[in-house]
Amino acid sequence: MRARGQTASLYGALGHGAWAFVRTYFLRLGFLDGQLGLALSISNAEGTYYRYAKRWLMSGQDDSP
């Protein structure tokens, strides 16, 4: 990501995590699987958030709210 010149932010991490939840739970019909679909959606959103948050922390930019 750094080699491509892209930057990361805390807001971007939150947005990507929220979008991952919506995509998994609603668009991919995770709600039809009940509790397991919800757990998978939350896990997917959490992993996506952490991935982008780590990129933000590694960039060394202070973009805190």
N, C-alpha and C positions, 0 to 999 in steps of 0.2 A: 504494500500500500504506500509506504514511504517512497519507494523507488518510482512509483507512478505519479508522485506529487499530490496525492490525495491527503486531506486532513481529516481528523476525527474530532468529535465533540461529545460532551456529555449528553446534550440534547439529541444528537444523532443516535447515540446508544439507546436512549429511552425510546425514541421513535422506531428504531429498527426492532427492538424487543416487542413493542406494542404491535407493530405490523406482523411480526412472526406469530404472535398469539392469534390475532384476528384471522390471518391466513390459514393457520392450522385448525382453529376451532370452528370457524364459520365457513370459509371458502372450501376447505377440504373436508367439511362435514364431520369434524371431530366430535361435535355435540351428539351425534347419533350413537357414539360409543359410550356415552354416560360418563361415569367417574374416570374411567381409563382415558377417554378422549380429552377430558379436562386436564388430567395429570400430564398427558403427553403434550398438550398445548402449552401448559405452564412451563414444563421442562424445556421445550423448544424455545420459548420466549426468553427464559432465563439464560440459556446457553448463548443465544444471539446477543442479548444485552451484555453478557460478560465478555464476549468476543470483541464487541465494539468498544466497551469500556476499557479493555486492556489496550486496544489500539490507541485510545485517547490518552491513557496514562503513559504509554511508551512514547508518544509524540512530544511529551514534555510541555504541553501548552496548558496554561491555567485558564480554563473556560468555565469555571464553576459558577453556579447560579447565585 
